[in-house]
Structures are given as structure tokens and as C-alpha cells.
Amino acid sequence: MGELVLAAGAALTPVDVITALARSLDPVPVTDPSSAPRPTGPRPAWLTRNVRVLCGVSFLQDAASELLYPILPIFLTVVLGAPPAVVGAIEGLAEGAASITKVAAGRLADRFDRRPLIGVGYGLAAVGKLLIALATVWPLVLLARVTDRLGKGMRGAPRDALLVEGVPKGRRGRVFGLHRAADTAGAVVGPLVGLVLYEALDHRLRPLFWVAVIPAVASVALVAAVRDPRAGGTGNSPTRSARTPWRSLPRPYWRVLGVLLAFNLVNFPDALLLLRAHDLGLSTAGVVGAYAVYNLVYAALSYPAGALSDRLPRPSVFAAGLVFFAIGYLGLGLIHVPWLVFVVLPLYGGFAACTDGVGKAWISTLVPDHQQGTAQGLFQGATGAAVLLAGVWAGLAWGTDGHLPLLISGGIALALAGVLPAVARGRTAPL
């Protein structure tokens, strides 16, 4: 691994740190050690300006989101008096709203400038966090989460299309892996900051929501540094496409989408996993700490998993993620001792690392460049709709402790992990 060297006393931004990290993980090969490039030298070809900037944007936004996410189920049930079914419904409906927006934004991303769509998306997310800070009843939290997720839906496909702009297919696992690592690093920093403030502010939850607004607004400002090669062009520019009919998407894309859609019908929102951890006896601080450890594992493994998917068949890496998913769900469904959450949730972090960025990279290789927005939008929208259904049925079946839906989902995921590589080898185009 290359040496990570930063100038002493330099003022570092998230983008600087991400650039240095990527160089250390994927250094430029040299035959003469004396000629090895300094950190200010050549970057890996796939580490474009947009990759670096968007990693910084996602780091800030996720720090804001994940500062409040692990305490939101507790805030809803303990402070606002909402039943567990409402927690699942809120998250499911929020993801459902995002799903619809993802499909529309993906189609727009293939036809128009993508930076304004990304900016609006992150702006809506900041507004959603402000609404949560103002909430005194759970319906306002529902509105806030829907607004936040609408923003996520608006920015997702345009952002992912820009991430792979000019990047060879054989390096896209690295791109999405680094992006997920930066995004999830924010998910480590956010909960840890929240935990420190929670203790410092005498266990009051509401001030934390106001703190989360700050990095959310900063992420919106950083979007100005994104560069869209099509910006200022005409609608007939060769880098734009006419409206892409869904039926024109390649057959392998539809087959992969069908398999991933089936899985997400049992992949309910993580808010319910955190509620299960709280039900097992973890304090609020314990839940936040366990969630931070989960995200630390997720962040640490995202880039290696993405790079591995550039070398091995992506279905195999994705299937490994489903095994981690099964371990997490079955483990949470079976354990009765609170401290075991700190064992199970970090293992569950391997699921997100092996599937999130890998899934997007997989999808990106199945369609031509001019259909990236439409393909990513439909993929993210359809799987988000499946998460909506999963959140609803899991919330209704939660009962007193939630072990039954966890066991059902874990068992189904384990079965899918066994058949996914074989299905992909027989039915999809070469990766």
C-alpha cells in the first residue's frame, strides 16, 4: 500500500483527504522506487475531479444524516410516542418517495445538465433535516423524512452518472467503492459527534438535530465545484441523449434488476435494526455507538470490495454481501444479550460494503454511457420501492421484539446468495 503523506500544517478539506487516500490505496506503479510519485504527483486515471468533489459532498451530507439517523427511531417512539409500526412506515414511505423521484431524475440526467439536479437534491436533504429539528409530532417527522428522501432521489442518478463520466468499465468498482467509503466515513463521524454531544448536552436529543443542519448546508455549497462536461450545451449535444425508452435497455440489465429487486423485498430500513438493538436493552448511547462501529466497517471495506469487483465477477462479490446480510439479520433475530449487537452489526457492515457500490458498478457496465442516468434511476427507484414494501410488512409483523421478520429476511437472503452467481453466469452479459 502506498504511503499516505500530508503536508504539515496544511488546511485539509474532505476532498484533499479523499484524494490522498485514493492515491495511497491505488498508487501509480513504478519500477524505480526513487522515482515514486509524491502525493502531489499523478493521480489514478479514474480519480477524476468529479469523483473527488462528489466524495466530499457525500461525506458532509452523510455526516449530517447519520448524526440523527440512529437516534430517530428512539426520538419517534420515546419522545413523540409513535408505535414501532410508524417507524417502519415512515422509513418505507420516505424511501418510496425517493424511489419515484429516482426514476424521474435518472431520465432527466440523460437529457439535461446534471449539476442543478444534484444541487436541488442536496438542498432538499438539508431542508428535511431542518424540519426534523422543528418536529413536535411524528407526522412532521414523516414530512421531513419524505423531503430528505426526495432530495436523495433527485441527486442519486445524476450524481452516479457523473461519477463514471470518462471512467473505463474496469475501474468503476473502484470509483463507486471510494465514493461509498467517503459517504460512509461521514456515517462514522456523524454518530460519534452525535454521541459526544448527547453526553455533553445532558442526554437531550433535539439539539443534535440542529447540529446536523450545518454539514448538510455545507454539502450543498460544495456542489458548486462539480463540473458537468455538458453544462451550457444544447439539447442536441452528442453527449446528451434523447428520451430513453425503458424497453431499449439491454436484456441483461433487466435480468439483473429482477434479481436485485427480489432481494430488496426483504431488505427493510436499518431504522428497524436499530430499534431491535434498543429493544434488546442497549441504551441510546449504546445504539449510536453500535451504529458507528457498523459504519466504520462499512467505510473500511467499501473501497476494497469495489476494487475486488473490478477483478472478480461482480455477482460473486454481491453474493458475499448477501451472506453478511443473512448473518446480520439472523444474528439480530436470535441474540438476547445486548452486547452481542456490537458483534452482529459490524458483520452486517460487510453487506453494505459488498453490495451498495458494487451493485451500481454492476449496473453501469450493462448499459451504454448515454443510458447511465435512466438505468441507474430505474435501478435505484425500483429497489427503493421494494424497500418501501419491506419496511411496511416488517413494521406490521414486528410484534413485541421484531425477531420474526429478521429471521424471515435473513433466511431468504442466504438462499439468494447461493443462487445469484449461477444465475448471473448463465443469464447476464460478460462483466
DOPA-576578 format. One record per residue: z, y, x of N, C-alpha, C in turn; residue in three letters. Coordinates in steps of 0.001 Angstrom, whole numbers, padded with zeros to 6 digits, always signed. Layout:
% residues N
ZYXZYXZYXala...
END
This chain:
% residues 431
+000000-001187+000856+000000+000000+000000+000000+001236+000891met-000808+002231+000522-000900+003432+001326+000403+004209+001315gly+000550+005074+002294+001772+005861+002414+001668+007093+001544glu+002712+007343+000795+002751+008496-000106+003482+009618+000606leu+002755+010662+001015+003341+011756+001764+003083+013044+001022val+004142+013814+000791+004006+015087+000100+004505+016201+001012leu+003875+017335+000949+004256+018451+001801+005652+018932+001453ala+006456+019100+002497+007828+019536+002274+007834+020941+001715ala+008648+021113+000701+008827+022429+000102+007733+022834-000839gly+006701+021994-001035+005605+022364-001926+006049+022276-003372ala+005512+023168-004193+005802+023126-005623+004854+022137-006265ala+005384+021060-006801+004561+019976-007305+004490+020014-008821leu+003296+019828-009331+003095+019685-010772+002928+018210-011079thr+002991+017813-012369+002714+016415-012701+001355+015944-012189pro+000352+016836-012191-000977+016452-011724-000952+016148-010226val-000195+016949-009429-000084+016698-007989+000538+015336-007721asp+001617+015039-008430+002313+013770-008236+001401+012604-008593val+000668+012724-009701-000230+011658-010142-001335+011429-009105ile-001887+012525-008548-002934+012388-007543-002411+011659-006308thr-001225+012059-005831-000643+011421-004656-000331+009958-004915ala+000177+009653-006103+000500+008274-006450-000751+007409-006464leu-001821+007916-007079-003059+007139-007153-003638+006886-005767ala-003538+007872-004886-004030+007673-003520-003235+006581-002813arg-001919+006569-003061-001090+005573-002385-001345+004178-002924ser-001677+004082-004217-001921+002783-004828-003321+002258-004543leu-004270+003162-004366-005666+002769-004178-006270+003590-003051asp-005773+003446-001810-006236+004288-000708-007681+003989-000339pro-008297+004974+000289-009661+004780+000786-009609+003830+001973val-010340+002699+001955-010270+001736+003053-010830+002311+004345pro-010176+001992+005466-010652+002445+006762-010537+001287+007753val-011382+001311+008759-011322+000277+009787-010503+000725+010987thr-010408+002035+011217-009643+002577+012339-008409+003283+011788asp-007197+002753+012020-006000+003384+011469-005855+004835+011879pro-006352+005198+013056-006203+006584+013496-007033+007545+012670ser-008044+006983+011964-008894+007841+011132-008511+007785+009675ser-007352+007199+009365-006913+007091+007973-006796+008477+007359ala-007266+008655+006119-007250+009980+005498-005838+010431+005173pro-005615+011714+005308-004352+012293+004871-004369+012395+003348arg-003198+012621+002708-003182+012741+001255-004077+013835+000722pro-004448+014822+001601-005332+015879+001140-006797+015497+001296thr-007085+014297+001788-008445+013849+002028-009092+013293+000782gly-010093+012416+000988-010871+011910-000142-010006+011154-001143pro-010309+011375-002411-009641+010633-003474-010487+009436-003838arg-009888+008407-004447-010706+007330-005004-011735+007917-005970pro-012944+007367-005965-014029+007939-006759-013707+007991-008245ala-012884+007040-008707-012570+007006-010131-011514+008027-010531trp-010846+008643-009534-009768+009587-009819-010360+010982-010017leu-011039+011190-011143-011711+012448-011427-010710+013527-011808thr-011200+014755-011876-010347+015875-012293-009740+015609-013656arg-010563+015155-014592-010061+014925-015945-009007+013824-015981asn-009172+012783-015170-008157+011731-015125-006827+012320-014679val-006865+013150-013632-005626+013729-013111-004972+014682-014119arg-005785+015557-014702-005223+016533-015641-004700+015848-016900val-005463+014938-017438-005035+014277-018671-003824+013381-018455leu-003675+012853-017252-002438+012129-016940-001243+013080-017000cys-001409+014289-016456-000335+015278-016519-000017+015703-017931gly-001052+015909-018733-000858+016281-020142-000076+015198-020873val-000483+013960-020679+000176+012859-021382+001616+012673-020904ser+001859+012899-019605+003224+012810-019092+004140+013777-019832phe+003718+015028-019953+004543+016032-020612+004733+015717-022089leu+003650+015336-022769+003757+015065-024202+004638+013855-024472gln+004510+012827-023638+005323+011643-023891+006782+011874-023530asp+007046+012725-022546+008435+013092-022253+009073+013723-023486ala+008301+014557-024189+008800+015179-025409+008982+014158-026528ala+007965+013311-026722+008012+012334-027816+009129+011332-027629ser+009252+010817-026417+010209+009746-026190+011630+010250-025969glu+011798+011557-025784+013143+012101-025772+013803+011894-027133leu+012986+012047-028203+013560+011935-029545+013313+010588-030220leu+012292+009842-029754+011916+008619-030470+013043+007590-030571tyr+013783+007283-029481+014813+006245-029599+015996+006638-030463pro+016215+007949-030651+017338+008361-031491+016914+008643-032926ile+015602+008656-033181+015138+008992-034525+015576+007975-035576leu+015488+006649-035320+015980+005708-036334+017475+005891-036641pro+018250+006201-035602+019682+006423-035809+019906+007716-036584ile+019151+008754-036241+019243+010022-036961+018910+009836-038442phe+017867+009066-038707+017458+008839-040093+018506+008063-040884leu+019031+006985-040307+019926+006109-041058+021371+006610-041079thr+021846+007137-039967+023254+007540-039870+023469+008978-040341val+022623+009910-039896+022816+011324-040226+022215+011671-041585val+020983+011221-041829+020300+011584-043078+020452+010538-044174leu+021033+009391-043865+021334+008390-044888+020156+007597-045405gly+019065+007496-044654+017896+006732-045099+018131+005241-044854ala+017665+004361-045757+017783+002913-045541+016780+002436-044496pro+016988+001227-043920+016067+000713-042910+014613+000640-043386pro+014413+000341-044668+013045+000260-045178+012319+001590-045025ala+013056+002700-045119+012453+004020-044968+012006+004235-043528val+012791+003720-042564+012403+003852-041156+011055+003186-040911val+010920+001953-041387+009654+001254-041228+008519+001935-041960gly+008806+002438-043179+007764+003096-043971+007309+004397-043317ala+008267+005180-042805+007906+006443-042153+006999+006192-040953ile+007398+005257-040101+006587+004975-038924+005238+004377-039310glu+005248+003519-040318+003994+002922-040756+003055+003947-041347gly+003583+004826-042216+002749+005863-042822+002251+006852-041779leu+003102+007178-040809+002679+008079-039738+001527+007467-038944ala+001650+006180-038624+000572+005516-037896-000679+005389-038759glu-000480+005209-040064-001630+005139-040960-002404+006450-040988gly-001671+007581-041033-002328+008886-040995-003085+009058-039681ala-002466+008610-038597-003144+008691-037296-004403+007839-037282ala-004341+006691-037947-005478+005773-037931-006716+006397-038556ser-006523+007048-039685-007655+007688-040359-008238+008784-039478ile-007348+009567-038859-007798+010670-038015-008516+010160-036770thr-008060+009047-036210-008694+008492-035013-010156+008153-035268lys-010421+007567-036419-011800+007190-036745-012682+008432-036818val-012206+009471-037537-012992+010699-037683-013147+011413-036345ala-012058+011496-035571-012117+012197-034290-013039+011477-033311ala-013064+010160-033363-013952+009414-032489-015408+009731-032753gly-015771+009819-034008-017160+010142-034355-017505+011573-033937arg-016545+012491-034118-016774+013877-033700-016908+013982-032186leu-016163+013147-031459-016160+013215-029992-017508+012853-029389ala-018328+012099-030103-019662+011747-029603-020692+012828-029911asp-020291+013826-030705-021271+014820-031151-020944+016244-030701arg-019670+016526-030476-019257+017899-030183-018378+017943-028935phe-018040+019173-028509-017157+019343-027364-015819+018657-027648asp-015303+017993-026629-014107+017180-026838-012809+017918-026526arg-012848+018925-025655-011614+019618-025294-010933+020295-026487arg-011651+020979-027398-010961+021550-028553-010261+020496-029417pro-010876+019324-029565-010242+018257-030337-008948+017804-029661leu-008990+017706-028334-007803+017295-027592-006705+018344-027732ile-007082+019640-027619-006103+020719-027738-005442+020763-029103gly-006241+020617-030151-005673+020600-031509-004735+019412-031672val-005121+018277-031110-004289+017086-031230-002918+017267-030609gly-002879+017799-029393-001584+018012-028755-000807+019147-029434tyr-001515+020130-029985-000847+021208-030711-000153+020705-031959gly-000810+019829-032717-000190+019256-033915+001050+018435-033551leu+000987+017743-032423+002148+016969-031990+003340+017884-031719ala+003081+019044-031119+004168+019997-030859+004749+020524-032169ala+003893+020796-033143+004375+021251-034455+005237+020172-035109val+004823+018917-034990+005602+017827-035574+007005+017762-034997gly+007141+018000-033703+008468+017960-033082+009330+019130-033550lys+008702+020268-033779+009436+021411-034317+009969+021106-035716leu+009165+020454-036542+009595+020108-037901+010768+019129-037896leu+010774+018182-036961+011898+017251-036863+013178+018004-036529ile+013062+018988-035628+014240+019780-035268+014805+020530-036474ala+013952+020859-037451+014382+021614-038636+014821+020710-039783leu+014621+019395-039677+014808+018492-040812+016279+018352-041203ala+016512+018417-042512+017845+018144-043070+017794+016994-044078thr+016600+016549-044465+016417+015406-045367+015292+014553-044806val+015325+013249-045106+014352+012360-044482+012897+012618-044883trp+012582+013147-046100+011165+013438-046376+010551+014449-045410pro+011369+015380-044884+010820+016320-043908+010530+015619-042579leu+011318+014611-042256+011025+013805-041070+009712+013053-041272val+009488+012572-042475+008210+011916-042789+007052+012878-042547leu+007167+014111-043065+006117+015110-042849+005925+015382-041357leu+007041+015477-040632+006966+015754-039206+006269+014631-038452ala+006636+013403-038766+006028+012264-038069+004544+012137-038406arg+004179+012411-039646+002759+012361-040026+001988+013435-039270val+002560+014642-039179+001906+015725-038428+001746+015342-036958thr+002804+014809-036381+002763+014370-034983+001680+013320-034770asp+001637+012329-035657+000665+011250-035504-000754+011692-035839arg-000901+012676-036726-002237+013242-036946-002756+013837-035645leu-001854+014492-034916-002235+015027-033622-002628+013929-032651gly-001870+012836-032662-002205+011711-031792-003582+011158-032150lys-003853+011052-033453-005150+010549-033884-006285+011479-033495gly-006036+012782-033555-007073+013760-033236-007447+013735-031757met-006459+013503-030887-006730+013619-029456-007142+012311-028790arg-006782+011171-029374-006907+009895-028690-008311+009547-028230gly-009245+009426-029167-010600+009009-028807-011323+010033-027938ala-011260+011352-028242-011908+012320-027342-011332+012271-025930pro-010015+012125-025821-009384+012043-024505-009845+010796-023744arg-009874+009658-024432-010259+008419-023772-011728+008425-023376asp-012565+009105-024163-013975+009233-023786-014124+010072-022524ala-013330+011135-022395-013385+011954-021184-012800+011223-019979leu-011810+010377-020203-011209+009636-019095-012234+008764-018375leu-013166+008174-019114-014144+007279-018487-015451+007973-018164val-015527+009281-018374-016743+010033-018062-017047+009907-016573glu-018189+009294-016240-018602+009155-014857-017887+008072-014070gly-017099+007220-014733-016349+006161-014046-017057+004823-014270val-017381+004067-013216-018022+002757-013395-017148+001821-014229pro-017775+000889-014926-017024-000033-015777-016026-000872-014984lys-016357-001169-013748-015477-001982-012928-014246-001263-012415gly-014094+000025-012735-012917+000785-012327-012150+001337-013523arg-012556+001015-014723-011926+001622-015893-010532+001064-016178arg-010278-000157-015715-008918-000675-015851-007944+000185-015064gly-008356+000616-013852-007512+001488-013051-007278+002827-013743arg-008346+003386-014312-008233+004681-014986-007223+004604-016126val-007424+003647-017025-006519+003548-018157-005131+003087-017732phe-005061+002269-016686-003760+001851-016185-002967+003017-015626gly-003628+003882-014832-002935+005051-014291-002535+006007-015407leu-003428+006184-016378-003106+007076-017493-001892+006571-018269his-001855+005252-018524-000699+004700-019240+000560+004799-018384arg+000430+004649-017059+001591+004776-016183+002152+006191-016233ala+001264+007188-016190+001723+008577-016257+002337+008882-017618ala+001666+008435-018666+002162+008631-020026+003552+008014-020171asp+003706+006805-019674+004962+006087-019858+006034+006580-018888thr+005631+007170-017755+006625+007814-016895+007328+008925-017673ala+006566+009612-018520+007195+010598-019406+008163+009944-020366gly+007829+008712-020774+008706+007979-021684+009962+007479-020989ala+009967+007487-019657+011193+007182-018906+012019+008456-018741val+011353+009527-018338+012057+010793-018109+012653+011332-019411val+011886+011285-020498+012356+011840-021760+013670+011243-022241gly+013760+009912-022403+015026+009329-022850+016184+009574-021898pro+015914+009581-020587+017001+009821-019635+017531+011253-019752leu+016619+012211-019903+017050+013594-020139+017827+013673-021448val+017306+012985-022470+017998+012977-023758+019387+012369-023653gly+019519+011314-022863+020815+010653-022719+021823+011575-022033leu+021374+012260-020971+022267+013191-020281+022698+014315-021220val+021736+014866-021956+022063+015957-022879+022933+015476-024037leu+022700+014258-024490+023510+013690-025577+024981+013632-025186tyr+025234+013210-023949+026620+013164-023467+027158+014573-023234glu+026307+015452-022679+026756+016812-022360+027010+017645-023613ala+026307+017345-024696+026412+018128-025933+027310+017459-026967leu+028248+016653-026488+029263+016054-027356+028639+015176-028450asp+027639+014394-028075+027013+013397-028948+026345+014015-030184his+025873+015215-030040+025118+015835-031136+023631+015544-030950arg+022980+015138-032024+021576+014735-031935+020604+015895-032106leu+020899+016809-033010+019914+017826-033365+019487+018719-032196arg+020381+019117-031279+019894+019949-030158+018821+019266-029310pro+018856+017942-029274+017857+017222-028473+016451+017440-029015leu+016341+017566-030334+015023+017768-030930+014429+019113-030515phe+015287+020119-030349+014794+021426-029900+014343+021371-028446trp+015070+020633-027623+014668+020485-026218+013289+019833-026121val+013012+018879-027011+011739+018153-026958+010538+019054-027213ala+010750+020189-027860+009639+021099-028154+009070+021694-026863val+009904+021859-025827+009484+022569-024608+008361+021833-023870ile+008543+020566-023463+007424+019891-022784+006222+019673-023701pro+006457+019585-025016+005327+019419-025938+004412+020639-025889ala+004999+021824-025863+004198+023051-025776+003525+023153-024414val+004226+022743-023351+003641+022788-022004+002412+021890-021907ala+002435+020752-022588+001278+019847-022545+000052+020482-023186ser+000279+021268-024244-000839+021953-024903-001466+022955-023943val-000634+023679-023199-001154+024673-022255-001984+024025-021155ala-001584+022843-020702-002283+022173-019599-003669+021678-020003leu-003903+021500-021296-005225+021058-021760-006310+022033-021315val-005951+023302-021090-006943+024297-020656-007600+023918-019342ala-006959+023066-018534-007519+022663-017244-008521+021517-017364ala-008671+020942-018544-009637+019860-018755-011052+020428-018689val-011965+019668-018134-013372+020092-018058-014252+019087-018785arg-014957+019553-019812-015890+018709-020546-017296+019039-020070asp-018030+018080-019466-019392+018365-018977-020323+018869-020064pro-020005+018592-021328-020895+019005-022412-020542+020370-022962arg-019440+020963-022521-018985+022226-023101-020053+023300-022959ala-020326+023989-024059-021305+025062-024055-022724+024598-024257gly-022937+023270-024292-024277+022740-024521-024639+022778-025986gly-025850+022369-026295-026298+022347-027679-026083+020972-028270thr-026192+020917-029571-026018+019644-030249-027072+018634-029886gly-028195+019090-029275-029250+018163-028882-029176+017792-027403asn-028080+018183-026743-027921+017853-025324-028013+016353-025130ser-028659+015908-024033-028780+014463-023807-027454+013773-023594pro-026391+014531-023272-025085+013898-023088-024341+013752-024411thr-024916+014261-025489-024342+014086-026811-025150+013037-027554arg-024557+012511-028619-025314+011555-029418-025375+012041-030845ser-026387+011599-031552-026396+011818-032989-025295+010957-033603ala-025062+011155-034863-024039+010363-035532-024331+008876-035345arg-023315+008145-034878-023487+006727-034556-023095+005867-035749thr-024050+005174-036376-023667+004259-037467-022814+003115-036913pro-021793+002740-037632-020933+001653-037172-021722+000361-036972trp-022735+000144-037812-023490-001103-037713-024276-001193-036406arg-024440-000051-035707-025175-000085-034435-024291-000484-033256ser-022986-000577-033469-022102-001006-032387-022381-002473-032065leu-022322-002859-030794-022708-004225-030401-021832-005297-031044pro-022395-006475-031228-021666-007582-031847-020409-007984-031070arg-020438-008036-029728-019202-008376-029011-018055-007424-029316pro-018381-006151-029525-017350-005176-029877-016649-005586-031166tyr-017412-005971-032179-016831-006331-033470-015965-007579-033354trp-016381-008528-032533-015598-009757-032385-014252-009473-031722arg-014279-008667-030675-013027-008316-030006-012141-007503-030946val-012736-006567-031670-011971-005757-032618-011272-006637-033653leu-011971-007660-034142-011376-008543-035152-010148-009261-034632gly-010221-009755-033391-009076-010466-032810-007897-009523-032616val-008155-008340-032064-007066-007396-031804-006487-006845-033109leu-007324-006733-034116-006842-006284-035422-005879-007306-036018leu-006211-008587-035884-005333-009646-036401-003970-009595-035725ala-003960-009364-034410-002672-009282-033718-001825-008124-034220phe-002444-006962-034406-001664-005782-034768-001074-005851-036172asn-001497-006811-036968-000869-007012-038273+000559-007533-038143leu+000943-008013-036955+002320-008455-036723+003023-007590-035675val+002386-006508-035278+002926-005615-034246+003515-004386-034920asn+004770-004502-035392+005323-003364-036131+005918-002323-035193phe+006160-001100-035709+006588+000016-034845+007844-000307-034052pro+007905+000229-032837+009054-000024-031964+010349+000558-032523asp+010246+001498-033447+011462+002055-034048+012310+000953-034667ala+011674-000059-035224+012432-001161-035819+013087-002023-034746leu+012465-002143-033587+013099-002877-032490+014367-002151-032024leu+014300-000825-031993+015468-000050-031588+016560-000123-032651leu+016151-000188-033908+017134-000360-034976+017822-001714-034842leu+017072-002735-034483+017654-004061-034251+018669-004009-033105arg+018325-003286-032030+019255-003146-030911+020546-002471-031355ala+020428-001465-032205+021615-000781-032725+022413-001704-033632his+021722-002486-034448+022405-003431-035343+023165-004502-034557asp+022662-004831-033363+023333-005837-032539+024638-005316-031927leu+024849-004005-032019+026105-003448-031532+025979-002440-030418gly+024758-002124-029979+024598-001106-028946+024915+000272-029514leu+025585+001095-028724+025830+002476-029120+024525+003264-029044ser+024551+004505-029520+023363+005353-029421+022936+005513-027966thr+023919+005749-027089+023602+005874-025662+023025+004568-025113ala+023545+003438-025586+023036+002147-025143+021610+001917-025578gly+021274+002313-026803+019906+002170-027299+018949+003010-026464val+019343+004268-026199+018493+005152-025399+018320+004591-023987val+019400+004083-023409+019318+003513-022065+018418+002294-022002gly+018542+001400-022987+017696+000202-023021+016230+000583-023192ala+015977+001594-024007+014605+002039-024225+014030+002662-022953tyr+014867+003378-022200+014412+003956-020935+014054+002864-019931ala+014844+001798-019877+014542+000692-018972+013239+000008-019381val+013042-000183-020685+011786-000747-021193+010591+000084-020714tyr+010704+001409-020866+009600+002277-020465+009413+002317-018960asn+010497+002136-018208+010374+002083-016759+009533+000880-016335leu+009789-000264-016955+008987-001456-016669+007537-001251-017104val+007354-000679-018278+006021-000392-018810+005246+000506-017832tyr+005895+001576-017371+005226+002501-016456+004912+001831-015123ala+005857+001054-014604+005673+000429-013290+004551-000602-013287ala+004361-001295-014409+003373-002377-014462+002005-001935-014979leu+001897-000743-015558+000641-000338-016201-000518-000254-015225ser-000316+000421-014079-001423+000516-013126-001766-000841-012517tyr-000779-001632-012049-001141-002967-011534-001863-003826-012563pro-001445-003755-013831-002120-004545-014866-003545-004060-015079ala-003736-002740-015065-005082-002199-015217-005974-002581-014053gly-005440-002469-012824-006223-002852-011649-006538-004340-011664ala-005580-005154-012117-005811-006595-012199-006934-006908-013187leu-007007-006122-014276-008053-006364-015270-009436-005967-014766ser-009500-005218-013646-010789-004947-013010-011241-006109-012137asp-010331-007052-011870-010641-008193-011015-010702-009506-011789arg-009867-009641-012812-009819-010849-013634-010365-010540-015021leu-010716-011562-015807-011177-011311-017180-010108-010565-017984pro-010501-009488-018607-009532-008687-019369-008875-009468-020507arg-009572-010411-021170-008878-011197-022201-007679-011963-021654pro-007754-012427-020408-006645-013177-019828-005442-012271-019572ser-005703-011058-019085-004611-010110-018859-003988-009711-020198val-004828-009492-021202-004335-009138-022534-003489-010282-023106phe-003938-011515-022918-003187-012670-023420-001819-012767-022752ala-001750-012439-021453-000451-012418-020778+000472-011402-021436ala-000103-010284-021863+000689-009291-022585+001239-009834-023900gly+000459-010658-024590+000942-011244-025844+002102-012207-025604leu+002104-012860-024449+003251-013720-024108+004507-012870-023943val+004386-011736-023264+005528-010828-023129+005978-010313-024498phe+005010-010036-025376+005329-009598-026737+006171-010657-027442phe+005729-011911-027355+006445-013007-028010+007862-013146-027456ala+008003-013005-026140+009336-013088-025535+010234-011978-026083ile+009674-010766-026183+010460-009642-026687+010889-009822-028123gly+009956-010191-028992+010267-010316-030417+011167-011524-030686tyr+010814-012662-030108+011646-013849-030320+013036-013644-029725leu+013075-013002-028568+014364-012743-027947+015242-011857-028806gly+014694-010754-029295+015481-009853-030142+015881-010522-031450leu+015039-011439-031928+015370-012131-033172+016453-013181-033008gly+016619-013700-031795+017552-014812-031576+018885-014404-030970leu+018883-013329-030192+020117-012982-029492+021157-012399-030447ile+022420-012527-030058+023520-011962-030846+024475-011156-029985his+024187-011080-028674+025052-010363-027740+024353-009056-027349val+024990-007902-027540+024315-006616-027304+023726-006457-025909pro+024440-006913-024858+023953-006642-023503+022636-007346-023201trp+022311-008401-023955+021043-009098-023723+019827-008245-024091leu+020051-007179-024861+018952-006256-025157+018388-005688-023854val+019246-005492-022842+018807-004947-021560+018012-005968-020752phe+017993-007201-021185+017151-008235-020570+015837-008363-021335val+015939-008385-022659+014774-008655-023503+013818-007470-023547val+014325-006248-023741+013439-005092-023864+012622-004835-022588leu+013203-004959-021383+012354-004802-020191+011239-005836-020109pro+011516-007082-020516+010453-008088-020548+009367-007695-021540leu+009787-007115-022659+008835-006633-023659+007955-005520-023084tyr+008452-004797-022074+007642-003774-021430+006386-004335-020792gly+006412-005607-020395+005214-006234-019850+004096-006339-020867gly+004458-006443-022160+003451-006492-023224+002638-005204-023253phe+003310-004065-023313+002601-002794-023400+001750-002552-022155ala+002281-002899-020976+001544-002684-019734+000260-003502-019679ala+000287-004707-020221-000867-005620-020131-001843-005483-021291cys-001536-004653-022270-002413-004576-023443-002915-003179-023766thr-002096-002165-023579-002485-000828-024039-003699-000304-023283asp-003544-000017-022001-004680+000452-021226-005752-000601-021049gly-005345-001856-020909-006308-002945-020737-007193-003080-021969val-006587-002946-023155-007372-003027-024383-008422-001928-024463gly-008048-000706-024090-009006+000405-024120-010110+000207-023085lys-009725-000268-021898-010741-000538-020878-011696-001634-021349ala-011161-002657-021973-011960-003767-022508-012978-003246-023516trp-012489-002455-024462-013376-001889-025479-014457-001013-024840ile-014066-000226-023821-015018+000717-023216-016186+000009-022544ser-015981-001246-022119-017059-001977-021446-018013-002659-022423thr-017697-002657-023691-018507-003358-024687-019532-002465-025374leu-019488-001148-025099-020397-000208-025765-021004+000728-024733val-022186+001286-025007-022772+002273-024086-021978+003579-024098pro-022189+004405-023090-021401+005625-022925-021518+006573-024114asp-022696+006653-024729-022859+007621-025813-022157+007183-027105his-021592+005968-027113-020854+005495-028282-019355+005355-028005gln-018890+005879-026866-017491+005698-026489-016528+006274-027516gln-016789+007490-027976-015880+008121-028932-015782+007342-030230gly-016924+006968-030782-016941+006215-032030-016248+004869-031875thr-016544+004171-030770-015964+002846-030554-014452+002918-030353ala-013995+003859-029526-012557+003992-029294-011841+004469-030557gln-012457+005388-031283-011827+005891-032502-011657+004815-033552gly-012704+004009-033755-012620+002939-034745-011622+001877-034303leu-011647+001518-033026-010690+000540-032495-009255+001022-032687phe-008980+002239-032261-007619+002762-032369-007216+003004-033816gln-008172+003427-034640-007863+003651-036046-007588+002361-036798gly-008420+001347-036576-008247+000079-037280-006958-000617-036869ala-006666-000613-035569-005428-001254-035122-004211-000459-035583thr-004336+000862-035653-003240+001674-036188-002982+001380-037655gly-004052+001160-038427-003883+000793-039832-003176-000550-039960ala-003479-001450-039036-002784-002738-039045-001297-002559-038751ala-000972-001646-037840+000436-001348-037551+001117-000756-038782val+000375+000039-039553+000911+000551-040821+001351-000591-041718leu+000493-001558-041925+000836-002704-042767+001986-003501-042172leu+001985-003636-040845+003071-004363-040188+004404-003659-040386ala+004396-002318-040269+005633-001568-040463+006171-001688-041875gly+005260-001693-042851+005691-001792-044246+006284-003169-044540val+005549-004238-044165+006066-005570-044520+007322-005900-043719trp+007384-005449-042459+008578-005726-041659+009784-004962-042199ala+009567-003714-042620+010666-002941-043184+011189-003555-044466gly+010287-004036-045321+010704-004654-046587+011397-005995-046355leu+010998-006714-045304+011584-008024-045018+012765-007940-044056ala+013173-006733-043706+014178-006551-042665+015516-007181-043023trp+015923-007038-044267+017207-007594-044687+018368-006904-044007gly+019373-007658-043601+020566-007068-043002+020457-006880-041497thr+019635-007704-040836+019589-007597-039378+018195-007704-038761asp+017172-007981-039553+015799-007948-039062+015332-009142-038252gly+016138-010211-038168+015739-011321-037300+014517-012067-037824his+014351-012151-039160+013245-012937-039714+011874-012362-039356leu+011581-011068-039611+010254-010559-039227+010010-010618-037726pro+011065-010489-036935+010902-010593-035489+010453-011995-035081leu+011060-013007-035676+010696-014383-035341+009282-014717-035815leu+008921-014241-037004+007569-014488-037524+006516-013875-036601ile+006695-012598-036251+005714-011909-035405+005637-012526-034014ser+006796-012863-033449+006800-013465-032119+006068-014787-032076gly+006254-015616-033094+005574-016904-033139+004073-016764-033279gly+003623-015850-034131+002187-015638-034322+001544-015114-033032ile+002213-014169-032358+001671-013619-031116+001539-014695-030040ala+002502-015594-029972+002441-016664-028975+001241-017573-029236leu+000979-017845-030522-000187-018658-030863-001491-017944-030490ala-001572-016643-030757-002770-015883-030413-002990-015835-028897leu-001906-015770-028140-002031-015741-026684-002706-017011-026167ala-002459-018122-026840-003045-019376-026401-004533-019491-026659gly-005027-018827-027704-006440-018985-028068-007309-017814-027628val-006709-016659-027293-007508-015468-027007-008484-015651-025844leu-008063-016167-024683-009033-016297-023585-010215-017197-023938pro-009946-018297-024657-011023-019211-025019-011992-018557-025992ala-011457-017836-026963-012307-017145-027937-013175-016110-027234val-012559-015355-026322-013308-014307-025628-014400-014894-024734ala-014108-015990-024059-015124-016601-023192-016315-017110-023994arg-016037-017577-025191-017124-018154-025973-017897-017175-026792gly-017303-015976-027055-017935-015111-028042-018238-013700-027571arg-017724-013275-026437-017968-011920-026033-018922-011872-024854thr-019503-010694-024672-020406-010492-023537-019623-010517-022256ala-020276-010808-021123-019567-010818-019835-018902-009471-019589pro-017696-009527-019010-016958-008302-018737-017235-007808-017317leu
END
